[in-house]
Amino acid sequence: MILILCAFRAEFTPLHARLQAVKEARLQSVKGCYGTLAGVPVLLAESGIGMRRARATARRIFDNVRDIDFAVLTGVAGALSSRLKIGDLVLADRVMTRSDDSFRPEIALDAPSDYLDRAAAALTRRNIAYVRGAILTSKLPIATAEEKRLAGAQSGAVAVDMETAAIALEAQERGHPYIAMRTIMDTVDHDLAAARFANADGTVQFGKAAAALLTHPTMVIGVIKLVRNLRRAADAMATAVTRSVPYLD
């Protein structure tokens, strides 16, 4: 069985919509379900947002589910490279955590080479374009264009998220192979200040957005664009996972 982990509801929903034979996963403090994805048995679960929560969720799953063959760590990410656009897929050949006082890597893990090669072959076979590169996992959002460019330069990563490396560390310690693939929801030039007006399910917090309209009208436009890009990226992610997973099993 393949474990598919994404962070929050807006990432979970398009994958869940593609599942068949869905059955609730009764795992303590874990939101997820069993089912088949393109005919392949999977456990789809939300890790929660952030490194600490994501690793704790992975730990609970690995403690309680014994028949996991490997894990797919997926969801959306921010671009750290100008060559990436909204909806582009990144296949991670390395995942990294950042140091607290800079964007330089603190811990770096190379992806398991045989599973990485299998994933690359699956994506190619299904004519799914992807960029192969490193993903940086950060405890805090990297919000501005200036910070993103600096993070890319210092870390060598092409994309950033807040969960992947934490889950990969837990998987590696337990001997579980994994692949990480994420789609881009914000470009390197996109300021994420508006992200605080978006809900985890990919909708707008209209109350907060309306209050901000009086002083920062352009920010409301930003959150609408952010939500639209999130949905586009999440759908592209779900399509890539669904079409490639039969060749990963």
N, C-alpha and C positions, 0 to 999 in steps of 0.2 A: 504494500500500500504506500502511496505517496502522500506525504504531509505537505499541504500548501498553506503557508503562513503569510498573511497580509496584516497591515497595522490597524485599520479602522474601517468603519461601516461603508464608506464610499468606495473602498477598494474591494471589500468583501461582496457587496451586492451584485456586481456584474458577473463575478465568478459563480456565485450561488445560483444566479438565474440560468446558468448553463449546466448545472448539475442535474442528474437524474437519480431516481431511487434514493431520495434524500431522507436521512434519519438523523434526528438530533443527537449530538455527541454529549453525553452526560459526564462531563469532566468538570471537576470543581473549579469555579472561577474562570472557566474558559468558554468563550462564545464560539461555537463551531458546530459542524455537522459532518456526517459521513455521507457518501454518495458515489456516483460514478461520473467521471468527466471524460467525455469522448470514449466511453467504455472502460476506463481505467478506474479502479477503486482508489478513492482519495479521502483524506480527512482535511477539510477546509476549516481554518480557524483564524480568529482575530488575535493578534499578539498584543494589541494595545499600543499606544503611541509612546515612544521614548525607549531608551536603552534599558533602563532598569525594569520597566514593566514587560518589555518584549522578552528579555532573558528569563524573567520569572515565569512567564507563560510557557516558553519553550521548555523550561525545566519541568513544569507540571505535566506537560504533554509527554515528554520523554520518560517521565517517571511512571506514567499510567497506561501508555499505549506501547505495546511490545512488538507489533508487526509493521513498524515503519521501515520501509526499504531505503528511502532517502527523502530529503526535504527540498521543496522549492520555496525560496524566500523571495517574495514578490510584492508589488505595490507600485506606488508612484515615487518620483524623486525630483530633485532640482538639478538643473544643469550647472556644471562648473566649466563647461567648454562651450565656446561660441559656435561650434559646429553642430551642436545638438538643438533640435527644435521640438515643439510640443508634439507629444505622441511617439517620439523616437524611443526605441528599445535599447537598453544597455544590458549586456551580458557581462557580469563581473568576473574578471580573471583574478581579482584580488579585492579583499574588503579590509577596511582600515578604521581604526578609531583615531580621533585627533587628541593632541595634548590639550591641556586646559588653557594654556596661555598662547597658543598659536594654532595654525592649521596643519602643522607637521604631524605625520603619522606617529602615534604612540605604540599601537599594536597593529601588525599587518599579517593577514592570513592569505596565502595563495589558495585559490579555489581548487578542489580535488580535480586533478587533470583529466582523469578518465570521464568523470561526469561532465566536466566543462566541455570536453570534446564531443561528448554525446549530445549535449544541449546545442552546441554550435551546429552539429550535423543535422539535428532535428529542425532547427530554425531554417537552415539552408534548404532542406528538403521541402519544407512547406512554403518556401519563397517569402520568408519573413525577414525583412531587413533588420540588422542590428549593429550596434557599435560595441566592440569588445574593449573593456577598460576597467579601471579600478573605481570602486564606490567607497566614498568616505562616509562614515557614520558619526554624527555629531550629537552631543547631549542637548545642544541648543540650536534653534533654527539659524541658518545662515541666510539673512534676509535681503541684504542690499547687493546691488551689482558689484560694488567695490569689494565687499567681503567675499562674494562668490569667486571673483577673478583671483583674489589673493589666495583663497582656499584651494583653487585649482592649481595655482602656481606652486604653492608650498607642499601640497600633498601629492600632486601628480594624478589625482582622481579626476574623472570626467563627470561624476554625478555625486550628489549628497542625499542622505536620508537620515533617519533617527533610530533605526532598528536593526538593519541587516547584520552589521558586524557583531552586535551583541548576541543575536541568535546563532550566528556562525560559530562564535566562541563556544557556546553551550553545546552545539552539535558536534564540534570537533572533539571536545573533551569527552564526549560519550561515544565517539566512534561512528557517528551518523554522517554519511556523505550528504552534500547539499549542492545546489546551484542557486545563484542569485540573479534574477532578472527584473529590472524595473523600467517603467516608462516615464518619460519626462513630462512634468506638468508645469514647470516654469523655466524659462530660458535664463541664461546667465545675466541678461540685461533687465530681467523682470524683478521689480521691487516687491517683496512679500509683506509689506506693512499691513496690507488689507486682509491678511490671513486670519487675523483675530476676529473677523466678522463672519467667518465660515464655520458651519457645524461639521462634525465628524462624518455625517451622512452625505456631505456634499451639497448642502443647502445653505442659504444666506440667513444669518441672524438679523432679521429685518429691524428689530427694535434697536439694536446697537448701531446698525448701518444708518437708520433714519436719524439717530441722535448725532452721528458724525457728519451727516449731510450739511448741517448748518455751518460747520467750521472747516470741513475737509471734503468738499463735494466730489473731487476727483477720486478720493479713496473708495467711495461707493461704487463708482465705475470700475475701479480696480478689483473689488471683491466679486462683482458680477463676472468679470473676465476670468478671475481666478477659479471660480466655481465651474465655469464653462470649460476651462482648460483641464481642471481636475477630472471632470466627467469624461472628457475626450481621452485623457491619458489612461484613466481606469478602464475604459472600454477597450482601448488598444492593448493594455496589459492582459485583460481577460481573454481577448482573442488570441494573443500570442501564446499564452499558457495552454489554452484549450486545444489549439491546433498542433502544438508541439508535444503535448504530454503523452500521446500514444507511442511516440518514438523514444520517449525517455524511460518508459516502464521496462 
